[in-house]
Amino acid sequence: MVTPQRAPPRLSDLEADGKKRAAIGDDYPIAEYNFAIERHAASFHQLGAAIFYSKEEFNDSEPERFVYERYIKPLTKAFEIAHGAIVHSFYCQHVIAAVVLSDRPELSFILPPLDAGIVPVAIADLLFECDRLNVEADRVLGRGPSRSRDLKTTQMLIYAAVVNLCNLIDCIDSEKRPASPSRSILDLHRREVRHAHDYYQRAAERLAKFDYFCGMLIGVAVCSALVAAGAWTLLGFGPDGRILVSCLAAGGIGAVVSVMSRITFGELSLDYEAGRGLLFMFGAFRPVIGMALGAAMMVLAASGILPIGPRSGSTKELFFFYTLIAFLAGFSERWAQDMLRRTADQISIHDNNRRKNRVNKPSSDPGRES
């Protein structure tokens, strides 16, 4: 959002009769505008400047106003080609400030001149917040046709908030209201901006969970293919091979059930600003991590380091026991990591004790006795 700077052509020495007015657009064109029209890529800064400087409120030179007025229609056409048809627009009457919403959807602002002392700091802060929220919403929600509804709703809420703020600034400059709005009025505008931010956050979190879940389905498909391909080899190792295949599958299933459960109860927290690619990748890794933890817990339980195991050592009980702990490892990464950490601590303590015993062991060399 940039406040358009007034840089009109020097036309004050021309007479304002009809013949010379007709030649102004050809003899004194604004090169920046002509280039934007030729490329069909006009910005809202250019369109807004033409509209504002065509009014007597902001430009006291009649020939210059005529030049800018001639540019409004072609700049509007060039803007709509580049950014979509204009759906809503608002232009202040006494301050250079405007906002436009197109059907692409795109939301563009023109901030009022903050150095003129017209805009209170509290209102300027809310305008900057709306600008930042618009950029974030466009980046996070504007990545696919399925997300356009949430983006349009968010931008419509931001547009309404900015229009109300601009209208408040316009009334301040026209001396219809005090220069400093009351605290209650500012609180109303803050709540409106906060409402737009809350809606954006909910939409972003919902879409992030959807991307994560889609990535997890891809991971499940890859893991299923790997387990199916490796089962022919592992099943040849007898009961141990069947148990390992079962643990790999149980760990992946536990991971999927864990994610679905957390999504259902609203306990899954994701960084929606990470991007769709990373969210897909994180989701795809989740079944892989579950499988790895399931296999690790099977090896850990079979090693005898932890005092856990079935009541008897029958093949059937071992199968179900290892499958259960593999599922739990995939379902709860925290529990699996805690078990692995405790095992690492026990191994470290055991290793330290062995070293101490070696150091403290008395020597059996008779030559050293006195």
C-alpha positions as CSV (number, residue, x, y, z in Angstrom):
1,M,0.0,0.0,0.0
2,V,1.6,3.2,-1.2
3,T,0.2,6.7,-1.1
4,P,0.2,8.0,-4.7
5,Q,2.6,11.0,-5.0
6,R,1.4,13.9,-7.0
7,A,3.5,14.2,-10.1
8,P,1.2,15.8,-12.7
9,P,2.5,17.1,-16.1
10,R,3.2,20.8,-16.3
11,L,0.1,22.1,-18.1
12,S,-0.6,25.3,-16.3
13,D,0.6,27.4,-19.2
14,L,-2.0,26.0,-21.6
15,E,-5.4,27.6,-22.2
16,A,-8.4,25.6,-21.2
17,D,-10.3,26.0,-24.4
18,G,-11.8,23.0,-26.2
19,K,-9.3,22.7,-29.0
20,K,-6.2,22.6,-26.7
21,R,-7.9,20.3,-24.3
22,A,-8.4,17.8,-27.1
23,A,-4.6,17.8,-27.7
24,I,-3.5,17.6,-24.1
25,G,-3.7,13.7,-24.0
26,D,-1.5,13.3,-27.1
27,D,1.0,16.1,-26.6
28,Y,1.5,15.7,-22.9
29,P,1.0,12.0,-22.0
30,I,2.0,10.5,-18.8
31,A,4.6,7.8,-19.9
32,E,4.1,5.6,-16.8
33,Y,0.3,5.4,-17.4
34,N,0.8,4.8,-21.2
35,F,3.2,2.0,-20.5
36,A,0.8,0.3,-18.0
37,I,-2.1,0.6,-20.5
38,E,-0.1,-0.9,-23.3
39,R,0.9,-3.9,-21.1
40,H,-2.6,-4.3,-19.7
41,A,-1.0,-4.3,-16.2
42,A,-2.1,-1.1,-14.4
43,S,-1.7,-1.1,-10.6
44,F,-4.2,0.3,-8.1
45,H,-1.7,3.0,-7.3
46,Q,-1.9,4.2,-10.8
47,L,-5.6,4.0,-11.1
48,G,-6.1,5.6,-7.7
49,A,-3.8,8.5,-8.6
50,A,-5.7,9.2,-11.8
51,I,-9.1,9.2,-9.9
52,F,-7.9,11.4,-7.1
53,Y,-6.0,13.9,-9.2
54,S,-9.0,14.3,-11.5
55,K,-10.9,15.9,-8.7
56,E,-10.7,19.5,-7.7
57,E,-10.3,18.5,-4.0
58,F,-6.8,17.2,-4.8
59,N,-5.8,19.1,-7.9
60,D,-6.5,22.8,-8.5
61,S,-5.3,22.8,-12.1
62,E,-8.2,22.2,-14.5
63,P,-6.0,21.1,-17.5
64,E,-4.2,18.6,-15.3
65,R,-7.5,17.3,-14.0
66,F,-8.6,16.8,-17.5
67,V,-5.5,14.7,-18.3
68,Y,-6.0,12.5,-15.3
69,E,-9.7,12.1,-16.1
70,R,-8.9,10.8,-19.6
71,Y,-6.7,8.1,-18.1
72,I,-9.3,6.7,-15.7
73,K,-11.2,4.5,-18.2
74,P,-8.2,2.9,-19.9
75,L,-6.4,2.4,-16.6
76,T,-9.5,0.8,-15.1
77,K,-9.6,-1.6,-18.1
78,A,-5.9,-2.4,-17.8
79,F,-6.3,-2.9,-14.0
80,E,-9.2,-5.3,-14.5
81,I,-7.3,-7.3,-17.1
82,A,-4.3,-7.7,-14.7
83,H,-6.2,-8.1,-11.4
84,G,-9.7,-9.1,-12.2
85,A,-13.0,-7.3,-12.4
86,I,-13.6,-4.8,-9.7
87,V,-16.3,-6.1,-7.3
88,H,-16.1,-3.4,-4.5
89,S,-14.2,-0.1,-4.2
90,F,-14.1,2.8,-1.9
91,Y,-12.4,6.2,-2.3
92,C,-12.2,8.8,0.4
93,Q,-13.6,12.2,-0.5
94,H,-11.2,14.4,1.5
95,V,-8.1,12.2,1.9
96,I,-6.0,10.2,-0.6
97,A,-7.0,6.8,0.6
98,A,-8.8,3.9,-1.1
99,V,-9.4,0.2,-1.2
100,V,-10.5,-2.1,-4.0
101,L,-11.6,-5.7,-4.1
102,S,-11.6,-7.7,-7.4
103,D,-13.1,-11.1,-8.3
104,R,-9.7,-12.8,-8.8
105,P,-9.7,-12.3,-5.7
106,E,-7.3,-9.6,-4.9
107,L,-7.5,-6.8,-2.3
108,S,-5.4,-3.6,-2.8
109,F,-5.1,-0.5,-0.6
110,I,-3.9,3.0,-0.9
111,L,-2.9,4.3,2.5
112,P,-3.6,7.9,3.5
113,P,-0.5,10.2,3.9
114,L,0.7,9.4,7.4
115,D,3.1,12.4,7.6
116,A,0.3,14.9,7.2
117,G,-0.8,14.6,10.9
118,I,-4.4,13.6,9.8
119,V,-4.3,10.0,10.7
120,P,-4.2,9.1,14.4
121,V,-1.5,6.5,15.3
122,A,-4.1,4.0,16.5
123,I,-5.9,4.1,13.2
124,A,-2.6,3.8,11.3
125,D,-1.7,0.8,13.3
126,L,-5.0,-0.9,12.4
127,L,-4.4,-0.1,8.7
128,F,-1.0,-1.7,8.9
129,E,-2.5,-4.7,10.6
130,C,-5.0,-5.1,7.8
131,D,-2.3,-4.8,5.2
132,R,-0.2,-7.5,6.9
133,L,-3.2,-9.7,7.3
134,N,-4.1,-9.3,3.6
135,V,-0.6,-10.4,2.6
136,E,-0.6,-13.4,4.8
137,A,-4.1,-14.5,3.7
138,D,-3.2,-14.2,0.1
139,R,0.0,-16.3,0.6
140,V,-1.6,-19.0,2.8
141,L,-5.1,-19.2,1.5
142,G,-4.6,-18.2,-2.2
143,R,-3.0,-21.5,-3.4
144,G,-5.7,-23.4,-5.3
145,P,-9.3,-23.0,-6.4
146,S,-10.6,-25.0,-3.5
147,R,-9.3,-22.3,-1.1
148,S,-10.8,-19.3,-2.9
149,R,-14.0,-19.3,-0.8
150,D,-12.0,-18.8,2.5
151,L,-9.8,-16.2,0.8
152,K,-12.8,-14.3,-0.5
153,T,-14.4,-14.3,2.9
154,T,-11.2,-13.2,4.6
155,Q,-10.6,-10.4,2.1
156,M,-14.3,-9.3,2.4
157,L,-13.9,-8.9,6.1
158,I,-10.6,-7.0,5.7
159,Y,-12.2,-4.8,3.1
160,A,-15.1,-3.9,5.4
161,A,-12.6,-3.1,8.2
162,V,-10.5,-0.9,5.9
163,V,-13.5,0.9,4.5
164,N,-14.7,1.8,8.0
165,L,-11.3,3.0,9.0
166,C,-11.0,5.1,5.8
167,N,-14.4,6.5,6.4
168,L,-13.4,7.5,9.9
169,I,-10.3,9.2,8.6
170,D,-12.4,11.0,5.9
171,C,-14.8,12.3,8.6
172,I,-11.8,13.5,10.7
173,D,-10.3,15.4,7.8
174,S,-13.6,17.0,6.8
175,E,-14.0,18.3,10.4
176,K,-17.2,16.3,11.0
177,R,-15.7,14.6,14.0
178,P,-13.0,15.3,16.5
179,A,-9.4,14.8,15.4
180,S,-8.9,12.0,17.9
181,P,-11.7,9.3,17.9
182,S,-12.9,8.1,21.3
183,R,-11.5,4.9,22.8
184,S,-14.8,3.1,22.4
185,I,-14.9,3.8,18.7
186,L,-11.3,2.5,18.3
187,D,-12.2,-0.6,20.2
188,L,-15.0,-1.3,17.8
189,H,-12.6,-1.1,14.9
190,R,-10.1,-3.3,16.7
191,R,-12.7,-5.9,17.2
192,E,-13.6,-5.8,13.6
193,V,-10.0,-6.3,12.5
194,R,-9.5,-9.0,15.1
195,H,-12.6,-10.8,13.8
196,A,-11.1,-10.9,10.3
197,H,-7.8,-12.2,11.8
198,D,-9.6,-14.9,13.7
199,Y,-11.5,-16.1,10.7
200,Y,-8.3,-16.2,8.7
201,Q,-6.6,-18.2,11.4
202,R,-9.4,-20.8,11.6
203,A,-9.4,-21.2,7.9
204,A,-5.7,-21.5,7.7
205,E,-5.6,-24.1,10.4
206,R,-8.4,-26.1,8.8
207,L,-6.7,-26.2,5.5
208,A,-3.3,-27.1,7.1
209,K,-4.9,-30.1,8.7
210,F,-6.4,-31.1,5.4
211,D,-3.0,-30.9,3.6
212,Y,-1.3,-32.8,6.5
213,F,-4.0,-35.5,6.3
214,C,-3.6,-35.8,2.5
215,G,0.2,-36.1,2.9
216,M,-0.4,-38.8,5.5
217,L,-2.5,-40.8,3.0
218,I,0.3,-40.6,0.5
219,G,2.7,-41.9,3.3
220,V,0.3,-44.7,4.1
221,A,0.2,-45.8,0.4
222,V,4.0,-45.8,0.2
223,C,4.4,-47.7,3.5
224,S,1.8,-50.2,2.5
225,A,3.6,-50.8,-0.8
226,L,6.9,-51.2,1.1
227,V,5.5,-53.6,3.6
228,A,3.8,-55.7,0.9
229,A,6.9,-55.9,-1.1
230,G,9.1,-56.8,1.9
231,A,6.6,-59.3,3.3
232,W,7.6,-61.9,0.8
233,T,11.2,-61.8,2.2
234,L,10.4,-61.4,5.9
235,L,7.8,-64.1,6.0
236,G,10.5,-66.6,5.0
237,F,12.2,-66.1,8.4
238,G,9.4,-67.9,10.2
239,P,7.6,-66.6,13.3
240,D,10.0,-63.7,13.8
241,G,9.5,-62.5,10.2
242,R,5.7,-62.6,10.7
243,I,6.0,-60.7,13.9
244,L,8.2,-58.0,12.3
245,V,5.7,-57.6,9.4
246,S,2.9,-57.3,11.9
247,C,4.8,-54.7,14.0
248,L,5.6,-52.6,10.9
249,A,1.9,-52.5,9.9
250,A,0.7,-51.9,13.5
251,G,3.1,-49.0,13.9
252,G,1.8,-47.3,10.8
253,I,-1.8,-47.9,11.7
254,G,-1.2,-46.5,15.1
255,A,0.2,-43.3,13.7
256,V,-2.8,-42.9,11.4
257,V,-5.3,-43.5,14.2
258,S,-3.4,-41.0,16.4
259,V,-3.6,-38.3,13.7
260,M,-7.3,-38.9,13.0
261,S,-8.1,-38.9,16.8
262,R,-6.2,-35.6,17.3
263,I,-8.0,-34.0,14.3
264,T,-11.4,-35.1,15.6
265,F,-10.8,-33.7,19.1
266,G,-9.1,-30.6,17.9
267,E,-5.7,-31.5,19.5
268,L,-3.6,-31.4,16.3
269,S,-1.6,-28.2,16.1
270,L,0.2,-27.4,12.9
271,D,2.2,-24.4,11.5
272,Y,-0.1,-23.3,8.7
273,E,2.5,-20.8,7.5
274,A,5.0,-23.6,6.7
275,G,3.5,-24.1,3.2
276,R,1.6,-26.9,1.6
277,G,4.7,-28.7,0.4
278,L,6.1,-29.0,3.9
279,L,2.7,-30.0,5.4
280,F,2.4,-32.7,2.8
281,M,5.9,-33.9,3.6
282,F,5.3,-33.9,7.4
283,G,2.1,-35.9,6.9
284,A,3.8,-38.4,4.7
285,F,6.5,-38.9,7.3
286,R,4.1,-39.7,10.1
287,P,3.3,-43.3,9.0
288,V,7.0,-43.9,8.3
289,I,7.9,-42.7,11.8
290,G,5.1,-45.0,13.2
291,M,6.5,-48.0,11.4
292,A,10.1,-47.3,12.5
293,L,9.0,-46.9,16.2
294,G,6.9,-50.0,16.0
295,A,9.9,-52.0,14.8
296,A,12.2,-50.4,17.3
297,M,9.8,-51.2,20.2
298,M,9.6,-54.9,19.0
299,V,13.4,-55.2,19.1
300,L,13.6,-53.4,22.4
301,A,11.0,-55.8,24.0
302,A,12.6,-58.8,22.5
303,S,16.1,-57.8,23.8
304,G,15.0,-58.3,27.4
305,I,16.3,-54.9,28.5
306,L,12.9,-53.7,29.7
307,P,11.0,-55.9,32.2
308,I,7.9,-56.3,30.0
309,G,6.6,-59.3,28.1
310,P,3.7,-61.7,27.9
311,R,2.9,-64.2,30.7
312,S,4.1,-67.1,28.7
313,G,6.5,-67.4,25.8
314,S,4.1,-69.0,23.3
315,T,4.3,-67.9,19.7
316,K,0.7,-66.7,19.7
317,E,1.1,-64.5,22.8
318,L,4.4,-63.1,21.5
319,F,2.7,-62.2,18.2
320,F,-0.1,-60.2,19.9
321,F,2.2,-58.7,22.5
322,Y,4.7,-57.3,20.0
323,T,1.8,-56.1,17.7
324,L,0.3,-54.2,20.7
325,I,3.4,-52.4,21.7
326,A,4.1,-51.5,18.0
327,F,0.7,-50.0,17.7
328,L,1.2,-48.1,21.0
329,A,4.5,-46.8,19.7
330,G,3.0,-45.5,16.5
331,F,0.0,-44.1,18.3
332,S,2.0,-42.2,21.0
333,E,5.4,-41.0,19.8
334,R,6.0,-39.5,23.3
335,W,5.5,-42.9,25.0
336,A,7.9,-44.6,22.5
337,Q,10.5,-41.9,22.8
338,D,10.3,-42.1,26.6
339,M,10.8,-45.9,26.5
340,L,13.8,-45.5,24.1
341,R,15.2,-42.8,26.4
342,R,14.9,-45.0,29.5
343,T,16.6,-47.8,27.6
344,A,19.4,-45.5,26.6
345,D,19.8,-44.4,30.2
346,Q,19.9,-48.0,31.4
347,I,22.5,-48.9,28.8
348,S,24.6,-45.9,29.8
349,I,24.4,-46.8,33.5
350,H,25.3,-50.4,32.8
351,D,28.3,-49.3,30.8
352,N,29.5,-46.9,33.5
353,N,29.2,-49.7,36.1
354,R,31.3,-52.0,34.0
355,R,34.0,-49.4,33.7
356,K,34.0,-48.7,37.4
357,N,34.3,-52.5,38.1
358,R,37.3,-52.7,35.8
359,V,39.0,-49.8,37.6
360,N,38.3,-51.1,41.1
361,K,39.1,-54.7,40.4
362,P,42.2,-55.8,42.5
363,S,45.3,-56.8,40.7
364,S,46.3,-60.6,40.7
365,D,49.9,-60.0,39.8
366,P,52.0,-61.5,42.7
367,G,55.0,-59.2,41.8
368,R,53.1,-56.2,43.0
369,E,52.5,-57.5,46.5
370,S,54.8,-56.1,49.2
